[in-house]
Amino acid sequence: MSRGDILQKRQMRLREDISSMLDSFLMGTISKSPSMSGHNLTTKVQGKTVTLYARKNIVPKAREMSNRYKKLWTLLQALSKVNWEILNLENK
């Protein structure tokens, strides 16, 4: 199996993994300030940091979705690296 075939397989696998995560993710971080009684979501909106209140009953799901985004971002970076390798391999 050639290097190109291996990269193509890896690219396909990463695409599948990314597609499976697109249905439910949340950009931002769920946290609880010691001075506040509730949790909040901190995220960027149009380049500015925004803090949104998170009700207690949604915190576990919001954390799961936030963690999913972190994994999704890692997969996107890995796919970008593989795409770069494929591009370089094709232009040799």
C-alpha positions, 0 to 999 in steps of 0.5 A: 500500500502506497503512502498516498493510499494510506493518506486517503484512508486516513482522510476518509476516516477523519471525515467520517469522524467529523461528520458524526460529531457535527450534530451536537457540539457547543463552542465555548466553556462551561464554568462556575465562578466561586462568587456566583451560584450558577454556571455559565458558558463563555464563548466568542460572538463576533470576536467578543467574549460573551458569557451566557447563564447556564441553568443547572439542569443543562450543565451536564449536557452543555459540558458534554457538547463543549467537550465534543467541540474540543474533540471536533477541533482536534479532528479538524486539525488532523484532517488539515495536516493529512490534506497538506500531506496529500497536497504535497505528495500530489505535487512531487 
